[in-house]
Amino acid sequence: VDDTVLPYSAINAGLELLPQSLATVAIIPLQTKMVYKIGSHYGYKLDSGHIKEFIATVGLGMSGQFVESYARKFLGGLAGRYLGKSAGKIVEKTTGPMMTFASTYALGMVAKSYYASGRKLSMADLQSQFARKFEEAKGVFASQEGNIRAQAAKLDPAKIINMVRGA
């Protein structure tokens, strides 16, 4: 399962380095696919409704993506105001991949625990575990950032769209 979580986290982080519209369209469907694969690994046949409910329970989805985007722009604007426009753009570009990596990684690790437990974790347990895994993921991202940036340079938008479509 860990071999599923890390690649999906890296791809989603790399998407943040591409034009924003592709990231917006692809990240949540790729997170959904990751959760589906993890559930399937533990013998669960999942439908999209169950997966969306699981993702919403741990606090992700469109609202999470909106908050992350707002936070990145806010931090970039703050840095731009005090350190110059170039610094602001750098902050915006560096926080997006880390936040997306961390949220995808945390989601995958929580899904692993949830399905391994027989889907017996409470909502509070899921949310608490997500918060811990999100913080852990920041360290993982720091150790993987060079690889993620190298992979992002090779990402083919057409292949990403095919992944989202399931091709």
Biotite code that builds the C-alpha atoms (Angstrom):
import biotite.structure as struc

atoms = struc.array([
    struc.Atom([0.000, 0.000, 0.000], chain_id="A", res_id=1, res_name="VAL", atom_name="CA", element="C"),
    struc.Atom([2.867, 2.390, 0.750], chain_id="A", res_id=2, res_name="ASP", atom_name="CA", element="C"),
    struc.Atom([3.995, 1.818, -2.832], chain_id="A", res_id=3, res_name="ASP", atom_name="CA", element="C"),
    struc.Atom([0.649, 3.304, -3.912], chain_id="A", res_id=4, res_name="THR", atom_name="CA", element="C"),
    struc.Atom([0.584, 6.293, -1.548], chain_id="A", res_id=5, res_name="VAL", atom_name="CA", element="C"),
    struc.Atom([3.999, 7.785, -2.313], chain_id="A", res_id=6, res_name="LEU", atom_name="CA", element="C"),
    struc.Atom([3.655, 7.842, -6.133], chain_id="A", res_id=7, res_name="PRO", atom_name="CA", element="C"),
    struc.Atom([0.168, 9.370, -6.002], chain_id="A", res_id=8, res_name="TYR", atom_name="CA", element="C"),
    struc.Atom([1.406, 11.967, -3.512], chain_id="A", res_id=9, res_name="SER", atom_name="CA", element="C"),
    struc.Atom([4.350, 12.816, -5.743], chain_id="A", res_id=10, res_name="ALA", atom_name="CA", element="C"),
    struc.Atom([2.223, 13.064, -8.900], chain_id="A", res_id=11, res_name="ILE", atom_name="CA", element="C"),
    struc.Atom([-0.279, 15.349, -7.191], chain_id="A", res_id=12, res_name="ASN", atom_name="CA", element="C"),
    struc.Atom([2.523, 17.535, -5.819], chain_id="A", res_id=13, res_name="ALA", atom_name="CA", element="C"),
    struc.Atom([4.036, 17.695, -9.292], chain_id="A", res_id=14, res_name="GLY", atom_name="CA", element="C"),
    struc.Atom([0.695, 18.796, -10.721], chain_id="A", res_id=15, res_name="LEU", atom_name="CA", element="C"),
    struc.Atom([0.952, 21.905, -8.569], chain_id="A", res_id=16, res_name="GLU", atom_name="CA", element="C"),
    struc.Atom([3.997, 22.890, -10.628], chain_id="A", res_id=17, res_name="LEU", atom_name="CA", element="C"),
    struc.Atom([1.996, 22.729, -13.878], chain_id="A", res_id=18, res_name="LEU", atom_name="CA", element="C"),
    struc.Atom([-0.718, 25.140, -15.019], chain_id="A", res_id=19, res_name="PRO", atom_name="CA", element="C"),
    struc.Atom([-3.201, 25.477, -12.153], chain_id="A", res_id=20, res_name="GLN", atom_name="CA", element="C"),
    struc.Atom([-6.214, 24.356, -14.171], chain_id="A", res_id=21, res_name="SER", atom_name="CA", element="C"),
    struc.Atom([-4.728, 20.866, -14.630], chain_id="A", res_id=22, res_name="LEU", atom_name="CA", element="C"),
    struc.Atom([-4.037, 20.550, -10.907], chain_id="A", res_id=23, res_name="ALA", atom_name="CA", element="C"),
    struc.Atom([-7.572, 21.641, -10.072], chain_id="A", res_id=24, res_name="THR", atom_name="CA", element="C"),
    struc.Atom([-9.100, 19.085, -12.431], chain_id="A", res_id=25, res_name="VAL", atom_name="CA", element="C"),
    struc.Atom([-6.819, 16.144, -11.605], chain_id="A", res_id=26, res_name="ALA", atom_name="CA", element="C"),
    struc.Atom([-5.910, 16.125, -7.909], chain_id="A", res_id=27, res_name="ILE", atom_name="CA", element="C"),
    struc.Atom([-9.207, 15.031, -6.357], chain_id="A", res_id=28, res_name="ILE", atom_name="CA", element="C"),
    struc.Atom([-9.876, 12.305, -8.979], chain_id="A", res_id=29, res_name="PRO", atom_name="CA", element="C"),
    struc.Atom([-6.349, 10.960, -8.453], chain_id="A", res_id=30, res_name="LEU", atom_name="CA", element="C"),
    struc.Atom([-6.839, 10.981, -4.678], chain_id="A", res_id=31, res_name="GLN", atom_name="CA", element="C"),
    struc.Atom([-10.093, 9.090, -5.228], chain_id="A", res_id=32, res_name="THR", atom_name="CA", element="C"),
    struc.Atom([-8.310, 6.488, -7.377], chain_id="A", res_id=33, res_name="LYS", atom_name="CA", element="C"),
    struc.Atom([-5.643, 6.078, -4.692], chain_id="A", res_id=34, res_name="MET", atom_name="CA", element="C"),
    struc.Atom([-8.263, 5.432, -1.984], chain_id="A", res_id=35, res_name="VAL", atom_name="CA", element="C"),
    struc.Atom([-10.006, 2.954, -4.302], chain_id="A", res_id=36, res_name="TYR", atom_name="CA", element="C"),
    struc.Atom([-6.749, 1.037, -4.838], chain_id="A", res_id=37, res_name="LYS", atom_name="CA", element="C"),
    struc.Atom([-6.047, 0.957, -1.109], chain_id="A", res_id=38, res_name="ILE", atom_name="CA", element="C"),
    struc.Atom([-9.557, -0.266, -0.281], chain_id="A", res_id=39, res_name="GLY", atom_name="CA", element="C"),
    struc.Atom([-9.321, -2.900, -3.014], chain_id="A", res_id=40, res_name="SER", atom_name="CA", element="C"),
    struc.Atom([-5.999, -4.075, -1.578], chain_id="A", res_id=41, res_name="HIS", atom_name="CA", element="C"),
    struc.Atom([-7.833, -4.879, 1.660], chain_id="A", res_id=42, res_name="TYR", atom_name="CA", element="C"),
    struc.Atom([-10.672, -6.638, -0.165], chain_id="A", res_id=43, res_name="GLY", atom_name="CA", element="C"),
    struc.Atom([-13.263, -3.867, -0.278], chain_id="A", res_id=44, res_name="TYR", atom_name="CA", element="C"),
    struc.Atom([-15.278, -3.169, -3.395], chain_id="A", res_id=45, res_name="LYS", atom_name="CA", element="C"),
    struc.Atom([-15.822, 0.560, -3.211], chain_id="A", res_id=46, res_name="LEU", atom_name="CA", element="C"),
    struc.Atom([-18.045, 2.852, -5.183], chain_id="A", res_id=47, res_name="ASP", atom_name="CA", element="C"),
    struc.Atom([-17.358, 6.515, -5.812], chain_id="A", res_id=48, res_name="SER", atom_name="CA", element="C"),
    struc.Atom([-19.953, 7.553, -3.205], chain_id="A", res_id=49, res_name="GLY", atom_name="CA", element="C"),
    struc.Atom([-18.184, 5.659, -0.427], chain_id="A", res_id=50, res_name="HIS", atom_name="CA", element="C"),
    struc.Atom([-14.795, 7.053, -1.426], chain_id="A", res_id=51, res_name="ILE", atom_name="CA", element="C"),
    struc.Atom([-16.095, 10.623, -1.589], chain_id="A", res_id=52, res_name="LYS", atom_name="CA", element="C"),
    struc.Atom([-17.667, 10.169, 1.850], chain_id="A", res_id=53, res_name="GLU", atom_name="CA", element="C"),
    struc.Atom([-14.356, 8.866, 3.232], chain_id="A", res_id=54, res_name="PHE", atom_name="CA", element="C"),
    struc.Atom([-12.422, 11.791, 1.741], chain_id="A", res_id=55, res_name="ILE", atom_name="CA", element="C"),
    struc.Atom([-14.965, 14.269, 3.097], chain_id="A", res_id=56, res_name="ALA", atom_name="CA", element="C"),
    struc.Atom([-14.740, 12.646, 6.542], chain_id="A", res_id=57, res_name="THR", atom_name="CA", element="C"),
    struc.Atom([-11.021, 13.258, 6.807], chain_id="A", res_id=58, res_name="VAL", atom_name="CA", element="C"),
    struc.Atom([-11.501, 16.846, 5.687], chain_id="A", res_id=59, res_name="GLY", atom_name="CA", element="C"),
    struc.Atom([-10.440, 16.957, 2.063], chain_id="A", res_id=60, res_name="LEU", atom_name="CA", element="C"),
    struc.Atom([-12.245, 17.604, -1.162], chain_id="A", res_id=61, res_name="GLY", atom_name="CA", element="C"),
    struc.Atom([-13.034, 20.828, -2.908], chain_id="A", res_id=62, res_name="MET", atom_name="CA", element="C"),
    struc.Atom([-13.133, 22.867, 0.298], chain_id="A", res_id=63, res_name="SER", atom_name="CA", element="C"),
    struc.Atom([-9.689, 21.597, 1.279], chain_id="A", res_id=64, res_name="GLY", atom_name="CA", element="C"),
    struc.Atom([-8.326, 22.435, -2.144], chain_id="A", res_id=65, res_name="GLN", atom_name="CA", element="C"),
    struc.Atom([-9.881, 25.905, -1.953], chain_id="A", res_id=66, res_name="PHE", atom_name="CA", element="C"),
    struc.Atom([-8.388, 26.558, 1.500], chain_id="A", res_id=67, res_name="VAL", atom_name="CA", element="C"),
    struc.Atom([-4.970, 25.353, 0.338], chain_id="A", res_id=68, res_name="GLU", atom_name="CA", element="C"),
    struc.Atom([-5.121, 27.564, -2.731], chain_id="A", res_id=69, res_name="SER", atom_name="CA", element="C"),
    struc.Atom([-6.161, 30.578, -0.652], chain_id="A", res_id=70, res_name="TYR", atom_name="CA", element="C"),
    struc.Atom([-3.398, 29.931, 1.902], chain_id="A", res_id=71, res_name="ALA", atom_name="CA", element="C"),
    struc.Atom([-0.791, 29.662, -0.835], chain_id="A", res_id=72, res_name="ARG", atom_name="CA", element="C"),
    struc.Atom([-1.903, 32.933, -2.437], chain_id="A", res_id=73, res_name="LYS", atom_name="CA", element="C"),
    struc.Atom([-2.071, 34.651, 0.945], chain_id="A", res_id=74, res_name="PHE", atom_name="CA", element="C"),
    struc.Atom([1.449, 33.553, 1.895], chain_id="A", res_id=75, res_name="LEU", atom_name="CA", element="C"),
    struc.Atom([2.721, 34.482, -1.564], chain_id="A", res_id=76, res_name="GLY", atom_name="CA", element="C"),
    struc.Atom([1.104, 37.914, -1.291], chain_id="A", res_id=77, res_name="GLY", atom_name="CA", element="C"),
    struc.Atom([2.536, 38.452, 2.167], chain_id="A", res_id=78, res_name="LEU", atom_name="CA", element="C"),
    struc.Atom([6.021, 37.489, 1.025], chain_id="A", res_id=79, res_name="ALA", atom_name="CA", element="C"),
    struc.Atom([5.596, 39.649, -2.080], chain_id="A", res_id=80, res_name="GLY", atom_name="CA", element="C"),
    struc.Atom([4.612, 42.652, -0.004], chain_id="A", res_id=81, res_name="ARG", atom_name="CA", element="C"),
    struc.Atom([7.562, 42.399, 2.360], chain_id="A", res_id=82, res_name="TYR", atom_name="CA", element="C"),
    struc.Atom([10.225, 40.700, 0.248], chain_id="A", res_id=83, res_name="LEU", atom_name="CA", element="C"),
    struc.Atom([9.309, 41.652, -3.312], chain_id="A", res_id=84, res_name="GLY", atom_name="CA", element="C"),
    struc.Atom([7.234, 40.146, -6.108], chain_id="A", res_id=85, res_name="LYS", atom_name="CA", element="C"),
    struc.Atom([9.797, 37.496, -6.995], chain_id="A", res_id=86, res_name="SER", atom_name="CA", element="C"),
    struc.Atom([9.854, 36.193, -3.433], chain_id="A", res_id=87, res_name="ALA", atom_name="CA", element="C"),
    struc.Atom([6.049, 36.124, -3.399], chain_id="A", res_id=88, res_name="GLY", atom_name="CA", element="C"),
    struc.Atom([5.913, 33.998, -6.535], chain_id="A", res_id=89, res_name="LYS", atom_name="CA", element="C"),
    struc.Atom([8.527, 31.630, -5.116], chain_id="A", res_id=90, res_name="ILE", atom_name="CA", element="C"),
    struc.Atom([6.541, 31.190, -1.893], chain_id="A", res_id=91, res_name="VAL", atom_name="CA", element="C"),
    struc.Atom([3.353, 30.513, -3.873], chain_id="A", res_id=92, res_name="GLU", atom_name="CA", element="C"),
    struc.Atom([5.087, 27.914, -6.045], chain_id="A", res_id=93, res_name="LYS", atom_name="CA", element="C"),
    struc.Atom([6.787, 26.139, -3.146], chain_id="A", res_id=94, res_name="THR", atom_name="CA", element="C"),
    struc.Atom([3.867, 25.875, -0.724], chain_id="A", res_id=95, res_name="THR", atom_name="CA", element="C"),
    struc.Atom([1.428, 24.360, -3.247], chain_id="A", res_id=96, res_name="GLY", atom_name="CA", element="C"),
    struc.Atom([3.352, 21.157, -3.959], chain_id="A", res_id=97, res_name="PRO", atom_name="CA", element="C"),
    struc.Atom([4.131, 20.572, -0.278], chain_id="A", res_id=98, res_name="MET", atom_name="CA", element="C"),
    struc.Atom([0.509, 21.058, 0.822], chain_id="A", res_id=99, res_name="MET", atom_name="CA", element="C"),
    struc.Atom([-0.825, 18.809, -1.934], chain_id="A", res_id=100, res_name="THR", atom_name="CA", element="C"),
    struc.Atom([1.792, 16.139, -1.242], chain_id="A", res_id=101, res_name="PHE", atom_name="CA", element="C"),
    struc.Atom([1.026, 16.235, 2.476], chain_id="A", res_id=102, res_name="ALA", atom_name="CA", element="C"),
    struc.Atom([-2.748, 16.032, 2.048], chain_id="A", res_id=103, res_name="SER", atom_name="CA", element="C"),
    struc.Atom([-2.519, 13.172, -0.474], chain_id="A", res_id=104, res_name="THR", atom_name="CA", element="C"),
    struc.Atom([0.029, 11.280, 1.640], chain_id="A", res_id=105, res_name="TYR", atom_name="CA", element="C"),
    struc.Atom([-2.024, 11.723, 4.813], chain_id="A", res_id=106, res_name="ALA", atom_name="CA", element="C"),
    struc.Atom([-5.192, 10.635, 3.004], chain_id="A", res_id=107, res_name="LEU", atom_name="CA", element="C"),
    struc.Atom([-3.487, 7.494, 1.736], chain_id="A", res_id=108, res_name="GLY", atom_name="CA", element="C"),
    struc.Atom([-2.016, 6.564, 5.100], chain_id="A", res_id=109, res_name="MET", atom_name="CA", element="C"),
    struc.Atom([-5.349, 7.104, 6.861], chain_id="A", res_id=110, res_name="VAL", atom_name="CA", element="C"),
    struc.Atom([-7.115, 5.024, 4.199], chain_id="A", res_id=111, res_name="ALA", atom_name="CA", element="C"),
    struc.Atom([-4.568, 2.274, 4.827], chain_id="A", res_id=112, res_name="LYS", atom_name="CA", element="C"),
    struc.Atom([-5.350, 2.282, 8.572], chain_id="A", res_id=113, res_name="SER", atom_name="CA", element="C"),
    struc.Atom([-9.090, 2.515, 7.979], chain_id="A", res_id=114, res_name="TYR", atom_name="CA", element="C"),
    struc.Atom([-9.334, -0.423, 5.602], chain_id="A", res_id=115, res_name="TYR", atom_name="CA", element="C"),
    struc.Atom([-6.767, -2.508, 7.495], chain_id="A", res_id=116, res_name="ALA", atom_name="CA", element="C"),
    struc.Atom([-8.928, -2.092, 10.627], chain_id="A", res_id=117, res_name="SER", atom_name="CA", element="C"),
    struc.Atom([-11.989, -3.390, 8.817], chain_id="A", res_id=118, res_name="GLY", atom_name="CA", element="C"),
    struc.Atom([-13.422, 0.141, 8.470], chain_id="A", res_id=119, res_name="ARG", atom_name="CA", element="C"),
    struc.Atom([-13.885, 0.390, 12.215], chain_id="A", res_id=120, res_name="LYS", atom_name="CA", element="C"),
    struc.Atom([-12.175, 3.713, 12.952], chain_id="A", res_id=121, res_name="LEU", atom_name="CA", element="C"),
    struc.Atom([-14.387, 6.552, 14.135], chain_id="A", res_id=122, res_name="SER", atom_name="CA", element="C"),
    struc.Atom([-14.627, 9.919, 12.423], chain_id="A", res_id=123, res_name="MET", atom_name="CA", element="C"),
    struc.Atom([-12.648, 11.467, 15.284], chain_id="A", res_id=124, res_name="ALA", atom_name="CA", element="C"),
    struc.Atom([-9.937, 8.797, 14.935], chain_id="A", res_id=125, res_name="ASP", atom_name="CA", element="C"),
    struc.Atom([-9.736, 9.387, 11.181], chain_id="A", res_id=126, res_name="LEU", atom_name="CA", element="C"),
    struc.Atom([-9.440, 13.144, 11.561], chain_id="A", res_id=127, res_name="GLN", atom_name="CA", element="C"),
    struc.Atom([-6.871, 12.893, 14.354], chain_id="A", res_id=128, res_name="SER", atom_name="CA", element="C"),
    struc.Atom([-4.799, 10.423, 12.382], chain_id="A", res_id=129, res_name="GLN", atom_name="CA", element="C"),
    struc.Atom([-5.044, 12.633, 9.289], chain_id="A", res_id=130, res_name="PHE", atom_name="CA", element="C"),
    struc.Atom([-3.647, 15.612, 11.224], chain_id="A", res_id=131, res_name="ALA", atom_name="CA", element="C"),
    struc.Atom([-0.694, 13.528, 12.485], chain_id="A", res_id=132, res_name="ARG", atom_name="CA", element="C"),
    struc.Atom([0.032, 12.038, 9.064], chain_id="A", res_id=133, res_name="LYS", atom_name="CA", element="C"),
    struc.Atom([-0.224, 15.465, 7.432], chain_id="A", res_id=134, res_name="PHE", atom_name="CA", element="C"),
    struc.Atom([2.540, 16.764, 9.713], chain_id="A", res_id=135, res_name="GLU", atom_name="CA", element="C"),
    struc.Atom([4.624, 13.628, 9.105], chain_id="A", res_id=136, res_name="GLU", atom_name="CA", element="C"),
    struc.Atom([4.190, 14.099, 5.352], chain_id="A", res_id=137, res_name="ALA", atom_name="CA", element="C"),
    struc.Atom([5.883, 17.495, 5.452], chain_id="A", res_id=138, res_name="LYS", atom_name="CA", element="C"),
    struc.Atom([9.103, 15.745, 6.450], chain_id="A", res_id=139, res_name="GLY", atom_name="CA", element="C"),
    struc.Atom([8.633, 13.098, 3.783], chain_id="A", res_id=140, res_name="VAL", atom_name="CA", element="C"),
    struc.Atom([8.116, 15.849, 1.206], chain_id="A", res_id=141, res_name="PHE", atom_name="CA", element="C"),
    struc.Atom([11.336, 17.570, 2.267], chain_id="A", res_id=142, res_name="ALA", atom_name="CA", element="C"),
    struc.Atom([13.272, 14.361, 1.638], chain_id="A", res_id=143, res_name="SER", atom_name="CA", element="C"),
    struc.Atom([11.494, 13.739, -1.698], chain_id="A", res_id=144, res_name="GLN", atom_name="CA", element="C"),
    struc.Atom([11.252, 17.299, -3.045], chain_id="A", res_id=145, res_name="GLU", atom_name="CA", element="C"),
    struc.Atom([14.101, 16.967, -5.555], chain_id="A", res_id=146, res_name="GLY", atom_name="CA", element="C"),
    struc.Atom([12.598, 13.776, -6.989], chain_id="A", res_id=147, res_name="ASN", atom_name="CA", element="C"),
    struc.Atom([9.145, 15.336, -7.133], chain_id="A", res_id=148, res_name="ILE", atom_name="CA", element="C"),
    struc.Atom([10.396, 18.374, -9.022], chain_id="A", res_id=149, res_name="ARG", atom_name="CA", element="C"),
    struc.Atom([12.320, 16.151, -11.448], chain_id="A", res_id=150, res_name="ALA", atom_name="CA", element="C"),
    struc.Atom([9.213, 14.020, -12.051], chain_id="A", res_id=151, res_name="GLN", atom_name="CA", element="C"),
    struc.Atom([7.044, 17.121, -12.476], chain_id="A", res_id=152, res_name="ALA", atom_name="CA", element="C"),
    struc.Atom([9.293, 18.306, -15.286], chain_id="A", res_id=153, res_name="ALA", atom_name="CA", element="C"),
    struc.Atom([8.482, 15.035, -17.082], chain_id="A", res_id=154, res_name="LYS", atom_name="CA", element="C"),
    struc.Atom([4.726, 14.977, -16.401], chain_id="A", res_id=155, res_name="LEU", atom_name="CA", element="C"),
    struc.Atom([2.703, 14.689, -19.568], chain_id="A", res_id=156, res_name="ASP", atom_name="CA", element="C"),
    struc.Atom([-0.684, 16.434, -19.189], chain_id="A", res_id=157, res_name="PRO", atom_name="CA", element="C"),
    struc.Atom([-2.273, 13.993, -21.661], chain_id="A", res_id=158, res_name="ALA", atom_name="CA", element="C"),
    struc.Atom([-1.148, 11.027, -19.541], chain_id="A", res_id=159, res_name="LYS", atom_name="CA", element="C"),
    struc.Atom([-2.504, 12.695, -16.404], chain_id="A", res_id=160, res_name="ILE", atom_name="CA", element="C"),
    struc.Atom([-5.880, 13.200, -18.066], chain_id="A", res_id=161, res_name="ILE", atom_name="CA", element="C"),
    struc.Atom([-5.843, 9.527, -19.096], chain_id="A", res_id=162, res_name="ASN", atom_name="CA", element="C"),
    struc.Atom([-5.079, 8.541, -15.486], chain_id="A", res_id=163, res_name="MET", atom_name="CA", element="C"),
    struc.Atom([-8.020, 10.637, -14.304], chain_id="A", res_id=164, res_name="VAL", atom_name="CA", element="C"),
    struc.Atom([-10.301, 9.029, -16.899], chain_id="A", res_id=165, res_name="ARG", atom_name="CA", element="C"),
    struc.Atom([-9.052, 5.583, -15.969], chain_id="A", res_id=166, res_name="GLY", atom_name="CA", element="C"),
    struc.Atom([-7.383, 4.778, -19.266], chain_id="A", res_id=167, res_name="ALA", atom_name="CA", element="C"),
])
